[in-house]
Amino acid sequence: MLFVSATVQVLVEFAGLSYWLAFGVIMVLSAAKAVLVAAYFQHLRFEPRSLTYLVCIGLVAALALTLAASYSLL
């Protein structure tokens, strides 16, 4: 699953899509990969909900910082 998602991300880069569309697709795929890795490899499924919510807050903060950085590049 991670390999397929990474391959799709590379293909999106070369597909000739508009910047914001490519950015949106890549961000959605990246967030899905992060959730998959956190849930499966870091065993967040078996942790208390409060810890899972804390990790989700960090993920949203990282996404917000990435969006802000990409907007400043224009």
N, CA and C atoms as a LAMMPS dump frame, in Angstrom:
ITEM: TIMESTEP
0
ITEM: NUMBER OF ATOMS
222
ITEM: BOX BOUNDS ff ff ff
-5.0000000000000000e+02 5.0000000000000000e+02
-5.0000000000000000e+02 5.0000000000000000e+02
-5.0000000000000000e+02 5.0000000000000000e+02
ITEM: ATOMS id mol type element x y z
1 1 1 N 0.814 -1.191 0
2 1 2 C 0 0 0
3 1 3 C 0.861 1.259 0
4 2 1 N 1.909 1.276 0.817
5 2 2 C 2.784 2.444 0.858
6 2 3 C 3.526 2.619 -0.458
7 3 1 N 3.937 1.519 -1.06
8 3 2 C 4.634 1.595 -2.348
9 3 3 C 3.712 2.133 -3.434
10 4 1 N 2.482 1.664 -3.451
11 4 2 C 1.52 2.124 -4.459
12 4 3 C 1.253 3.616 -4.288
13 5 1 N 1.076 4.051 -3.066
14 5 2 C 0.824 5.465 -2.811
15 5 3 C 2.017 6.327 -3.216
16 6 1 N 3.216 5.877 -2.909
17 6 2 C 4.413 6.626 -3.306
18 6 3 C 4.549 6.678 -4.821
19 7 1 N 4.217 5.596 -5.489
20 7 2 C 4.278 5.566 -6.952
21 7 3 C 3.263 6.531 -7.554
22 8 1 N 2.068 6.563 -6.996
23 8 2 C 1.045 7.494 -7.488
24 8 3 C 1.494 8.94 -7.272
25 9 1 N 2.141 9.209 -6.158
26 9 2 C 2.64 10.559 -5.904
27 9 3 C 3.662 10.981 -6.954
28 10 1 N 4.55 10.091 -7.318
29 10 2 C 5.541 10.405 -8.353
30 10 3 C 4.854 10.61 -9.694
31 11 1 N 3.883 9.783 -10.019
32 11 2 C 3.167 9.925 -11.285
33 11 3 C 2.38 11.231 -11.352
34 12 1 N 1.854 11.673 -10.227
35 12 2 C 1.129 12.944 -10.191
36 12 3 C 2.068 14.096 -10.536
37 13 1 N 3.303 14.008 -10.075
38 13 2 C 4.277 15.063 -10.375
39 13 3 C 4.507 15.209 -11.874
40 14 1 N 4.5 14.115 -12.594
41 14 2 C 4.789 14.138 -14.025
42 14 3 C 3.525 14.166 -14.891
43 15 1 N 2.354 14.257 -14.282
44 15 2 C 1.103 14.2 -15.037
45 15 3 C 0.741 15.528 -15.689
46 16 1 N 1.399 16.593 -15.316
47 16 2 C 1.103 17.889 -15.905
48 16 3 C -0.139 18.544 -15.33
49 17 1 N -0.508 18.196 -14.117
50 17 2 C -1.668 18.802 -13.467
51 17 3 C -1.313 20.208 -12.985
52 18 1 N -2.334 20.993 -12.696
53 18 2 C -2.071 22.318 -12.138
54 18 3 C -1.416 22.158 -10.763
55 19 1 N -0.75 23.215 -10.336
56 19 2 C -0.001 23.154 -9.079
57 19 3 C -0.897 22.77 -7.906
58 20 1 N -2.023 23.46 -7.753
59 20 2 C -2.87 23.231 -6.59
60 20 3 C -3.553 21.876 -6.623
61 21 1 N -3.899 21.388 -7.798
62 21 2 C -4.504 20.059 -7.892
63 21 3 C -3.478 18.986 -7.531
64 22 1 N -2.275 19.106 -8.088
65 22 2 C -1.216 18.146 -7.764
66 22 3 C -0.873 18.214 -6.281
67 23 1 N -0.811 19.422 -5.745
68 23 2 C -0.509 19.599 -4.328
69 23 3 C -1.576 18.936 -3.464
70 24 1 N -2.839 19.134 -3.808
71 24 2 C -3.927 18.535 -3.041
72 24 3 C -3.894 17.019 -3.067
73 25 1 N -3.653 16.449 -4.242
74 25 2 C -3.594 14.99 -4.363
75 25 3 C -2.433 14.44 -3.542
76 26 1 N -1.283 15.083 -3.646
77 26 2 C -0.109 14.604 -2.913
78 26 3 C -0.313 14.741 -1.406
79 27 1 N -0.943 15.82 -0.958
80 27 2 C -1.182 15.993 0.475
81 27 3 C -2.166 14.952 1.009
82 28 1 N -3.196 14.645 0.245
83 28 2 C -4.161 13.627 0.681
84 28 3 C -3.481 12.262 0.768
85 29 1 N -2.69 11.931 -0.243
86 29 2 C -1.979 10.65 -0.211
87 29 3 C -0.969 10.601 0.936
88 30 1 N -0.288 11.699 1.189
89 30 2 C 0.679 11.741 2.289
90 30 3 C -0.007 11.583 3.639
91 31 1 N -1.134 12.236 3.811
92 31 2 C -1.875 12.104 5.07
93 31 3 C -2.379 10.674 5.258
94 32 1 N -2.842 10.062 4.178
95 32 2 C -3.308 8.673 4.266
96 32 3 C -2.16 7.738 4.638
97 33 1 N -0.99 7.971 4.059
98 33 2 C 0.167 7.143 4.411
99 33 3 C 0.567 7.353 5.863
100 34 1 N 0.524 8.59 6.335
101 34 2 C 0.887 8.864 7.725
102 34 3 C -0.069 8.174 8.692
103 35 1 N -1.352 8.209 8.383
104 35 2 C -2.344 7.546 9.235
105 35 3 C -2.138 6.034 9.212
106 36 1 N -1.867 5.488 8.044
107 36 2 C -1.639 4.05 7.926
108 36 3 C -0.419 3.613 8.733
109 37 1 N 0.665 4.344 8.609
110 37 2 C 1.886 4.004 9.348
111 37 3 C 1.657 4.147 10.848
112 38 1 N 1.007 5.227 11.265
113 38 2 C 0.766 5.437 12.693
114 38 3 C -0.147 4.362 13.269
115 39 1 N -1.178 4.017 12.552
116 39 2 C -2.135 3.035 13.07
117 39 3 C -1.541 1.637 13.117
118 40 1 N -0.8 1.272 12.09
119 40 2 C -0.334 -0.108 12.006
120 40 3 C 1.022 -0.304 12.693
121 41 1 N 2.008 0.486 12.306
122 41 2 C 3.361 0.246 12.8
123 41 3 C 3.596 0.816 14.194
124 42 1 N 2.893 1.871 14.559
125 42 2 C 3.075 2.445 15.892
126 42 3 C 2.003 1.956 16.866
127 43 1 N 1.17 1.053 16.415
128 43 2 C 0.175 0.38 17.254
129 43 3 C -0.787 1.348 17.942
130 44 1 N -1.146 2.441 17.266
131 44 2 C -2.076 3.388 17.868
132 44 3 C -3.481 2.814 17.999
133 45 1 N -3.749 1.738 17.291
134 45 2 C -5.065 1.107 17.42
135 45 3 C -5.299 0.594 18.83
136 46 1 N -4.221 0.204 19.496
137 46 2 C -4.344 -0.417 20.809
138 46 3 C -4.073 0.555 21.952
139 47 1 N -3.78 1.808 21.642
140 47 2 C -3.487 2.82 22.658
141 47 3 C -4.779 3.512 23.083
142 48 1 N -4.735 4.208 24.212
143 48 2 C -5.92 4.978 24.627
144 48 3 C -6.269 6.052 23.587
145 49 1 N -7.538 6.379 23.5
146 49 2 C -8.006 7.358 22.506
147 49 3 C -7.323 8.71 22.677
148 50 1 N -7.014 9.09 23.916
149 50 2 C -6.397 10.4 24.138
150 50 3 C -5.039 10.489 23.448
151 51 1 N -4.282 9.418 23.439
152 51 2 C -2.991 9.416 22.757
153 51 3 C -3.18 9.482 21.248
154 52 1 N -4.176 8.8 20.748
155 52 2 C -4.476 8.856 19.314
156 52 3 C -4.863 10.265 18.907
157 53 1 N -5.679 10.938 19.72
158 53 2 C -6.07 12.316 19.414
159 53 3 C -4.866 13.248 19.451
160 54 1 N -3.959 13.021 20.376
161 54 2 C -2.753 13.846 20.467
162 54 3 C -1.905 13.713 19.207
163 55 1 N -1.766 12.512 18.705
164 55 2 C -1.02 12.287 17.469
165 55 3 C -1.732 12.947 16.292
166 56 1 N -3.052 12.878 16.273
167 56 2 C -3.82 13.518 15.189
168 56 3 C -3.651 15.031 15.211
169 57 1 N -3.584 15.62 16.388
170 57 2 C -3.356 17.065 16.481
171 57 3 C -1.996 17.416 15.885
172 58 1 N -0.989 16.611 16.165
173 58 2 C 0.329 16.837 15.576
174 58 3 C 0.316 16.701 14.067
175 59 1 N -0.442 15.748 13.56
176 59 2 C -0.55 15.559 12.113
177 59 3 C -1.229 16.755 11.454
178 60 1 N -2.283 17.252 12.068
179 60 2 C -2.978 18.425 11.523
180 60 3 C -2.072 19.655 11.576
181 61 1 N -1.311 19.804 12.648
182 61 2 C -0.385 20.936 12.748
183 61 3 C 0.691 20.857 11.672
184 62 1 N 1.215 19.672 11.426
185 62 2 C 2.221 19.51 10.371
186 62 3 C 1.629 19.815 9.002
187 63 1 N 0.398 19.403 8.776
188 63 2 C -0.275 19.706 7.512
189 63 3 C -0.479 21.209 7.35
190 64 1 N -0.87 21.882 8.423
191 64 2 C -1.072 23.332 8.364
192 64 3 C 0.239 24.057 8.072
193 65 1 N 1.325 23.628 8.683
194 65 2 C 2.623 24.245 8.411
195 65 3 C 3.064 24.007 6.976
196 66 1 N 2.799 22.823 6.457
197 66 2 C 3.146 22.526 5.067
198 66 3 C 2.336 23.384 4.112
199 67 1 N 1.05 23.549 4.388
200 67 2 C 0.211 24.413 3.558
201 67 3 C 0.705 25.856 3.593
202 68 1 N 1.063 26.335 4.764
203 68 2 C 1.553 27.709 4.885
204 68 3 C 2.871 27.886 4.138
205 69 1 N 3.744 26.903 4.224
206 69 2 C 5.026 26.995 3.522
207 69 3 C 4.838 26.941 2.015
208 70 1 N 3.927 26.118 1.545
209 70 2 C 3.715 26.024 0.1
210 70 3 C 3.066 27.291 -0.436
211 71 1 N 2.222 27.92 0.357
212 71 2 C 1.584 29.16 -0.08
213 71 3 C 2.607 30.291 -0.177
214 72 1 N 3.593 30.296 0.711
215 72 2 C 4.598 31.359 0.685
216 72 3 C 5.577 31.192 -0.476
217 73 1 N 5.627 30.014 -1.085
218 73 2 C 6.528 29.793 -2.215
219 73 3 C 6.006 30.413 -3.498
220 74 1 N 4.72 30.685 -3.555
221 74 2 C 4.147 31.276 -4.763
222 74 3 C 4.568 32.695 -4.824
